[in-house]
Amino acid sequence: MTKILTSALTLLVAGVCVALPPGVYIPDSLSASVGNPNGKRVMRMDGFGTWIDNVIAPATPSFSIPLSCAQGPGDTILVSDQGNDNVQRFSNTGVYLGVFINFGAGTGNPRGIARLKSGNYLISLGDLDQVVEYDSNGNFVKVFASVSKPWFPVQLRNGDVLVSRSTAWGSSEPTPPQVMRYSSTGLPLGVFVEGYPFSQQVHELADGNILVSVFSLPTTAHPDKGNALYEFTPAGVEVAKYNVQGPRGCMELTDGSILTTSGTVITKFARGNPTGTVLSGFGGGTSSWRMIMNTNSPAPIKLKAALQGFAGDGNGLPINVTITPTTGSPVSFAMTGSSASSGTLGNPITGTKITTLRGPATIDIRGPRCLSRRLNVNLDTWGYESSTIQLLAGDANADDMIDLFDYLILSSGYETSDPDPGYLVNAGADFNMDGTIDFFDYLLLSENYEKEGEAL
């Protein structure tokens, strides 16, 4: 019996039995008391901002000042604890599994924690002015970057890393407050934005814009920058300001709205609307909400497809895509070419779908008069971006096979051109879509004869 229980716990920690429940995870660092029974916890909301439960129970003994969460190895939950100078690990049901990383009393001050595409983790250490990298087993890898008073690191979809700094510009801090940009290996790439004092959480939206929670009041040097949530383009140009006092956390929700934490308050904003709605109903008591983790934040699936032999004007040319997750309902959309896309490998037709799907999935791509292609992918926080997918031409009757029936259609319409009746009846055999069924179409069919679509 002991062996069975041990094996079950091992599977749970490894993430084999139960996946991390989807939702929005927010630590509450306020001490629990008789009047505040829900302090020292991590609560979970759904993707629209409705409270679900306390996934890590109130008054958790291991907590001192929990600040930030990250999805841990094996679908566990990692929580950085500023007061205990460590990162703690919990099961996906909130069971304490021990210290994942210990920085030593008074030598760490861990603030933000972020999971990288590699599976490693970045943690900002305020006492050491460093962002450090650890592997998925909790082993030190390297000092990723030396940053004055770092607060929150985040890896963008292009691989770069942004790090916010909790500084204000004044006599005691001659360097202006900045959000810094680094390569995926820690090479400095310059300043993303400057002058926004005491920036805390940073988040990349599905469309590539960046949110920055600016905690402190404006400085004399920058009276227009402070104490609000800001939205920037990927180039660092400010495009929106959301009115919230002392924001700490920021995150995009399932419906594209924006969630912020600000001390005891959680506010939801419609995208681009400076005035938000204060949310309530989080299990009672007063709270001090910190950084936000969303296991289902919207992310883009970016695809590129080229139709074999096609070199014409792609304007209005549809390529149909179906994304089928292992669990959940399929999502379909059409990639429609523009006059700038010819479908050749050098100039493919592109399409983007914003989705909250996660985990293993298949992506089926079907183009006109071509065989289908199937991609087996794993959708994660960063979404997915394909290289150029070539769709093989020769399927005149759209049955996802190239065979005798396609040859007969081509033969029937051979050497006809639009708008000849013979062409119109057999237009499916004009594989390169140049308005004529001829030897070039025959060559495409011959090259792919007896092949079948991957999504058949």
N, C-alpha and C positions, 0 to 999 in steps of 0.2 A: 504493500500500500504506500509506504514511504517513497519507494522508487517511482510509483505512478505519479504521486503528487509532485515530486521533484521534476519529473519529465514535463508535466503540465506547466509548471512555473517556468521552466526553461523555454518552452515553446511560446509562452505568453510574452516573456521578455524579448525573445527573438522576433516577435511580431508575426508568428506563423498562425496562431489561433485567432486573434482578434486584432483588427487594425485600429489605429488611433482614431477615435470617433471624430467625424468632421465637425467643424465649428470654429468659433472665435474664442481664444483662451486669453484671459487677462488676470495677472496677479494682483492681489490686494495686500498691501504691505502694512495696513493699520493694525495695531494690536487688538486682539479679541478681548472683550470684557463682558461684564454682566449686561451692560447697556449696548454692547456691540458684539453680538454672538458670532458674527461672520467674518471677523478679521483674520489675517494670516492665512490666506486661501488662494486658490486659482479657480476662478469661475469660468463657465463655458456658456456661450450664446450660440444661437443658430446664425446662418449667414445673412440674416436680415436684422439682427440686433435684439432678438427676443431671448431672455434668460432661459437656460435649460437646467443647469445644475451647478453645484460646486464639485468640479471634477477632482480637485485636491481639497480635502475637507477643511473647514474653519479650524483655527487654533492649531494648525499643524505644528507639532513640537520642533521639527527640524528647521522651521523658518525663523529668520530674524527680519530681514528686509528683502523679500522676494521682488525682483524688478522685471525680469524678462524671461520669456519662454522660447523654446525651440523644439522642433520635433527631433527626438533622440533616436539613436540606433535601435532597430527592432521595434519601431512604433511605440517608443516610450516618450516621456515628457521630461525635458531638461529645464531647470529653473535656476537662473543666476541669482544668488543671494548676496546682496551688498554688505549686510551686517555680519554674515558668517564667513565672508571671503571664500566662497566656494560655489560650485555648480552642483545641484542635487538632481538625482534621477528618480522618476516615478513611473510606475506601470501606467498603461493606458486607462486603467480604472482608478488611478490615484493612490496606489499602494507605494509607500516609500521604499526605494530599492538601494538607498545609500548615497554617498558622496561620489559624484562622477569625476570632478576635478577639485582639488584642494589647493588654494593659493597660499595658505598660511595666514594666521591672524595678523591683521594690520598691514599686510603687504600686497593686497590685491585690489579691493574695492571694485569687484566685477559689476558692470552695468549691463550693457547690451550683449546678447549672444545671438549669433546667426549661423545657420547651417549653410555650407557651401555646396556647390554642384558636385564637388569631389566626395562629399560625405564627411569632410572635416568640419571643424567649427572655429569661428572667430569670436573672441571675447575681448571686450574693451576693459582695460584695467586702469581706473582713475588714479590710483596711488603710484603706479609705475610709469604713467604716460606712455602706455603701450597698447597695441592691439596684438594679441597672441593667438597662435593657431594650434589647435589640438586635433588629434585624429579621432576616429569613431570609437576607439577604446579608451579615450580619456588620457592619451599620452601626449606630452608636449612635442610639438613639431618644430616651431620656430617663433621668433618675434616677427610678426607679419609687418608691422609698421610702428615707428615711434611717433606718437601723436600727443600733443599737449592736451591733457584733460579730455580724453576720448569718451564719447557716450554710447553711440550706437553704430555698429557696422551693418551693412547690407550688401549682398552681391546682386548685381543687376543681371538681366538676361544676356547681355553681351559679354559677361564675365568680369567686368570692372567691379570694384568695390568702393562704396561711399562710406565715409566715416564722419559722423558729426562730432563737434567739439563743444564742451560745456564751458565756454569762455565768454566774457563780455569785454568790450574794448574800453580800457581806462588806464589810469596811471599804474595800477598793479598788473595789468595785462596789456603790454604794448602791441601784441599781435592781435589783429582783428579776429572776431569769431568767424569761423569758416566751416564749411562741409568740404572735406578733402576727397579727391578721387585717386584710386590706386588700381594697378593692374591686378589680375588674378593671383599673381605671385608676390604682390606687395611693392611693386615699383611705383614711386610717386608719379602721378599724371597731372598734378596741378590742383587748382581750386575749382570746385564745382560752383559754390555760391559763397559770398562773403558779406559780413556785416549783420547777420541774423544772430542775436545773442542767445547763448545757452541752448543750442539746438539739441534736441533729444532724438526721438525715433525718426528714422527715414524709411520711406516705403516707395517702391516702384509700382505705379498703376499699370493696368493691363495695356493701355495705349502707349506706355513708355514715359509718360510724365512722372515727376518725382514729388512726393509729399515730404515736407520737413516740419516737424513740431518745434516751434520756437517758444521756449518756456519763459524767457525773461522780458522785462520791459524794454522799450527802445532805448538806444544809447544816444548820447549827445551827437556823436559822429553820424549816426544813422537813425534819425527820429521817425522814419517811415518803416523801420524794420524791427519788429519785435512783438512778443506776446500774442501770437496768433498761429494758425496753421496755414502754411503757404504751399502753393502748387507751382512747380517749375517745369519748363520744357526739358528734354534731355540735354539741351545745351546750357541750361541754367538760367533761362529767362523766366522771370516771375509772370504768371498768367492768372493767378487767382489767390485770394486771401479769404480765409474762413475765420469768422469772429468767435474765438474761444479764448478764455483767460487761462494762461499758463498751461498749454497743452503738453502732454508727455508722450502719449502714444498716438499712432495714426495707422489706418488700415482701410483698404478698399473691401467692401462687402460684396456678396453674391450678386446683388441687383445693381452694382456700380456706384452705390452711394458710398459715403466716407464716414468712418467712425473715428472719434477722438476720445482720449481720456484726459481729464484735467482735474487732478486732486480727487474730490468726492463725486465728480460729475462725469457722465458719459454722454456725448452728444453725437447725433447723426445728422449729416449734411447731404442734401442732394448735390450732385456734382455741379460745381460752379456757383452755387447759391451761398452767399456769405453768412446767411442766418440759418442755424440748425435747430433741431428738436432735441431737447434733453430727454434721455431715456430713463426709465425707472423699473423697479421690480426685479432686483438682483438678490433676493433672499433675505432682505432686511438688514438693518444696522447701517452704520456709517463706514465708508470705505476710503482707501487711498489707492486709486487705480493707477497702474503703471503701463508698461509696454504691452503691445497687442500682438498675438500670433493668430493667423487665420489659416487653417489647413485647406480651405477651399476658396482662397482669394482668386478672382478672375485672372486668367492668363491666356495669352494668344497662342493659337495653333497657326503657324505660318507655312504655307505650302507653295511649291513651285512645280509647274508641270509643263512639258513640251510635247506637242503632238508630232510624231515622226513624219517627216516629209512635208509638213505644213509650213509654208513661209509667207502666207498672205496676211491680210489685215485681221487681227484677232478681235475686232470690235463686236461685242455681243456674243462671242463664241462661248458656250457654256461648258464647264467641266464640273461634274457633280461629285461631291464628296460626302461620304458617310463615316462618322466616327462612332465606333461601337465599343464602349467600355466593357470590361469583364463583369462589372456590376453596374446597373443603371441603364437608362434608356439611350438608344442611339440618337445622335444629333446629325442633321444633314444640312448642307448649304451648297450654294453654287459659286464657283469661281468664274467670273465673267471677264473675258479678255477685253482690252482696250485697243484703240488704234495704234498704241505704242508697242503692243505685244504681238509678235508674229508666231509664237509657239515654237520657234527654233530653240535649240539648246542655249544659244547665246542670248536669247531674249524671251524668257519663259513667261507664261501666264501665271500670275500670282494671286493668292487669296489668303485672307486671315479670318479666323473665327475665334471670338472671345468665349471661353468656356471655363467652367469650374470643375470639369471632369478631372479625376485623379486616378492614377494606377495604370495597370496594363490595359491596352486598347488596340483595336485595329483601325486603320484609316484606309478606306477603299476610295480610289480615285478612278472616275470613268469619264472619258472624253469621247466626242463624236467620232464614230467609225474606227474606234481604237479598242484594244483589249484593256480590261481593268488592271490596275495595280493595287496591291495590298501592302501596307506598311504595318509592322508589328512594333508598337512603341510603348513607352512608359511615361505617362503624363504626370508632371510634377509641378512644383511651385513656379518653375520658370516656363511652363508650357512646352511647346515643341516647335522646331523649325527644320524643315526638310532641305536637302539639297535638291537639285533639279531632277524631277522624275520624268523619264521618257515613256510616253504611251505609244505602244506599238500599233501601227496602222494595218488595216486589212479586214476589219469586221463590218461588211456591208449590211448585214441584216440585224446587227445589234444583239446577237445571242451570246456574245462573249467568247466566241470560237471563230477561228479562221479555217474554213474548210471548203468542200466542194460547193456548198450553197452560195458562199461568197463569190467563188469563181464564176458560177453560173450568172449571178447578177452582173458581174463585171463584163462577162462575154456578151450578155444581152444588150448592155449599153455601150459597148466598145466603140470608140471613135465618134461619140456623140458629144455635143456641147450644149450648155445652157443657152437658150431656153428650148432646145429641141424636146419634143415629147418623149423620145427614147431616153434622153438624159434625165428628165424630171422623174420618170418612173424608176430609174436605176441610179439616182443621185448618190445613194449610199456607197457606191463603188468609186466615187471621186475622192479617193483617200487623201490626196494632198490639197483638195478643195480649191483647185485652180479654175474650175468651171468646165473642165473637159475630162472625160474618161478615156485614158490612153495608156501608152506603154509605161509611163512613169507610175501609174497606179498599179499596173500589172506587176512591176518590179517590187513594189511594197508588199503586195499580197504574196508573191512568191517567196520573199525573204522570211515571212512570218507564217507560212502555210503550216497547218496542223498544230499551231500553238493555241493555248487557251488562256483566258483571263485568270489572274490570281484570285479574284473575288468570286469566281464562278461557283 
